[in-house]
Amino acid sequence: MIRDSTNVDGLSVDTDLFETGVLDSLAFVELLMHLERAFGIRISIEEVEVERFCSIARIAEFVTARMSLEDSRRREHGTWSVGSASGGRGADGRLD
């Protein structure tokens, strides 16, 4: 999403997206909404810290950890289902 919507040359996974101007406050909010929709996660206001989202690598770390946490919660509460926000994973956690 970020690479497709920017014209920044040399954008690496460690590039600071705020310092380079790739993300501003509006783009940041749009990114958060996109991450929630695309990965079926919820990002609470308490989790919104610029440092967590300053680079593609940091965003990937956050999303991976958040998905793992939410998958665990779904398993604990028996709300796991095929085609859920988990990305089409079955009860055993494997992709369908």
DATA-V653505 format. One record per backbone hydrogen bond with DSSP energy under -1.0 kcal/mol. NH is the residue of the N-H (numbers start at 0). CO is the residue of the C=O. If there is no record, write none. Layout:
NH&CO ; NH&CO
//
This chain:
4&0 ; 14&11 ; 16&53 ; 19&15 ; 22&16 ; 27&23 ; 28&24 ; 29&25 ; 30&26 ; 31&27 ; 32&28 ; 33&29 ; 34&30 ; 35&31 ; 36&32 ; 37&33 ; 38&34 ; 39&35 ; 46&43 ; 48&46 ; 51&48 ; 52&49 ; 56&12 ; 58&54 ; 59&55 ; 60&56 ; 61&57 ; 62&58 ; 63&59 ; 64&60 ; 65&61 ; 66&62 ; 67&63 ; 68&64 ; 69&65 ; 70&66 ; 71&67 ; 72&68 ; 73&69 ; 74&70 ; 75&71 ; 76&72 ; 78&73 ; 83&80 ; 86&83 ; 89&93 ; 92&89 ; 95&87
//
